[in-house]
Amino acid sequence: MKATVRGLYAVTPDISDTAELEAKVEAALVGGAALVQYRNKTADTELRVVQARRLQALCRAHGVPLVINDHVDLATALDAGGLHLGKEDARLSQARARLGPEKLLGASCYDRLEDAIAAVRAGADYVAFGSFFASAVKPGAVRAPFTLLRDAKRKLGVPIVAIGGITLDNVSQLVAAGADAVAVISALFSAPDIRVAAERFNELFETTLR
């Protein structure tokens, strides 16, 4: 059965030390992360394969899907839980054909609802919008309005993921506006206690939905 996209979506930071990365991701999983996306923009091919394999085993042990960012070859080779593509990545329809129907396929749509509509038609299981707040990871990222989440909820029949500068202080605004999941990097993996941060994200998520 295909995984549900809801709650805390942990997106990995660029870390070259595989043991450190694994420890951080495990803490996020123990804290309740619903999905993990392996994203490393600085790793070479060899390191990327090593890290993805380690995280795949870890995520499987916790019953959580590992989604690979950008690299469809890696996602298919590992039999990963899914693939996430950005604007400049491989075409969604081609990726869907390679992944098969049971794997998650997500698409970054930034601030464009029309791109999200097209992505769903091409086979995306979820769409991500953002940045909603200033982001240290992508300081020049386009800013998306909160109304985009509400519009997407009305027009799309897939989960909506919010990304970009999300913290414990602002996550409730996004959930209230319609986000089904929040993708978090810095506020999770740079936290003094990653497990506690993951737990608090989940608590705020559940509280907002009540």
N, C-alpha and C positions, 0 to 999 in steps of 0.2 A: 504494500500500500504506500502511496506517495505521502511524504511528510507534510504536516500542517505547518504553515508559515504564520506563526503567532507568538508574540512575546519578545524576548530578548534575542537578537540576532548578533552574535559576537563575530566581529571581523578582525582578523589578526593584524597586528602591527608588523613593520619590517624589522625582524629580528634574525640575525645570522646564527646565533647560538641555538641549535635545535633543542637541546635539553631545557634551556630557559623558556623557549616558546612552548614546548610541550607542558611544562609545569604551569605556565600562565593559562593555557587553554584548559588544562584539567581543573584549575581553580574555578574558571568560568563555568565549566560543565557542572561541577559540584554545586555551584551557586544557582544553577537552574537555567543556563542558556539553552534555548530551544533549537537553535541552529548555530553552526560555526562555518564561517567562510574563510578559506585559506587565501590570503592576499599578501603577496610579497613582491613589491615592485623592484627590489634591489637584488634579489637572489639570482644566481646563474641557474642553468638548467639542472645541473647535478644536485645543487642544494635544494632546489624547488622539489625535485622528486623525492629526496630523502625526507624533507620536512612534511610533505603531503602524505607520504606513506605512514609516518609516525602519527600524524594527526588523524588519519583515516582509522588506524587501529584504536586510537584513544576514543574517538567519537563513537565507533561501533561498540566499544565496551560500555559506553554510557547510553547507547540507544538513541544517539543524536546524529542527524545527517551532516556530513561534511560537504560543503559546496565549494567548488574550485572557482576562483576568479580568473576569467579570461581564457584559460588554457584548456580547450576542448580535448586535445590529445591526452593531457594528463588526467582529466576527469574520466575519460573512457578507459584509459589504461588501468586506473585504480579501481574502476567500478565505483566511483564516488557517488555520494547521494545526489549531487547536482552540479550545475554550472551557472555562474553569473557572468553576464556579458555587459560591457559598456558600449558607448556610442561608436567607438572605433574598432570594436571587436568583430569576430566572425558573425556572419548573418545568422539570425535567430532560427530561421527555418532550416538551415543546414545543420545547425547545432542540434535542433530537435530530432532531425533524422538520424544523427549519429548517436545521440543519447538514448533514444527509444522513448516510449511513452511513460515509463514509470519513474524516471528521474526528474528532479526539480530543475526548472530552467527559469532564471530570473533575468531581468533587464533593467539597466539604469536608464531612466527617462528624464532626469534632471528637473526642468520646470515645464515640460511639454506634455500635455495630456494627449495630443494627437499621436505622439511617439508611443505612448503607452497603449493606445487603442491598436496601433499597428503591431506592437510587440505581442499583444494577446492574440491577435489574428495569426501571427507567425508561430505561435506555440508557447509563449511565455506563461508560466504558472503563477508568477507574481511580478509586480513592477515596483521599482524603487524610485522615489522622488527626493530631491534635495540638491543642494544643501539648504536646510531650513535655518541654520544658525552659522555663525562664523566658525570655520573649521581649520585647525592647525594642520591637519593632514592635507587638505586641499584649500589653501587660503584664497585662491582665485576662483573658486567654484561659483557658478551661478546660484543665486538665491531663489528659492521657491516659496510662493505664498501659501499660507495655511489653507486658503480656500481651494487650492489644488487637491488637497486630500479629500475634502468634502465632495468636490466635483467627481473625482475618480471613484469614490465609493458609490456614487449614484450611477455612473456610466459603465463601470467595469465589474465583471463578476469574478475577479481574482483578488487575493490579498494584496494590500498596499503596505509597502515598507517605507519608512521615513529614515533619512540619513543626513548626516552633516552637523557637527558641533553639538550633538545631543549629550546632555548631562542629566544628573539626577534632579537638577533644579528646573529643567525645562521639558522633560519627557512627558509629563502629564498633559501639557498643552497639545502635543502631537497626538497622543492617544485620544484625547477628547475631540480632536479635529477629524479623527477617522483612521489613524494609522493602526494597522493590524499587528505590525511588528516594528521595532526600532533597531537599526543597525548601528552599533557602537564600537568605536576603536579606542580612542584616547581615554575617555571617562571610565572605561572598563579596565583596560590593560595597563593604564598608568596609575590606577588606584592603589593606595597603600595596602589594601586587602581586596584582591580581585573577587574572591568568593563572596565576601560581604557586599561588594558593589553589585554583583550579579543578583544577589538576593534582594537588594533594595530596588533595583530596576524592576524586578518581577513584582515586588510588593506594590510599587507605584503604578505599574501597569494594571494589576488586578484592582487596586483601589479606584483608579480612574474609570474603569469599566463598570463598576457597581452602580 
